[in-house]
Amino acid sequence: MGITMFLQMKVNPEPADPVQKQVFTWMPVIFTFTLGTFASGLVIYWSWNNLCRHSADDNHEAAGVKIELWDNLTGMFRKKATT
């Protein structure tokens, strides 16, 4: 569930606010441990919902809508310019 949530958040453009960016980075980890005690059906539903969203995003990309997933994932590993 945490992996699918992480990928779903990376589909969206990164927020400009650095605090909000850090909160969004840690949210999948926090939700994974928080929902770990919930009923397994809910976790399966959440994971399946995220996977279905990814397939819908693939359909949008085929229609010409820009999806930010790969740009955001590769941006995590690029070195930041020091000023």
Secondary structure, DSSP 8 states (H G I E B T S, - for coil): -HHHHHHHHHHS---SSHHHHHHHHHHHHHHHHHGGGS-HHHHHHHHHHHHHHHHHHHHHHHTT----HHHHHHHTTS-----
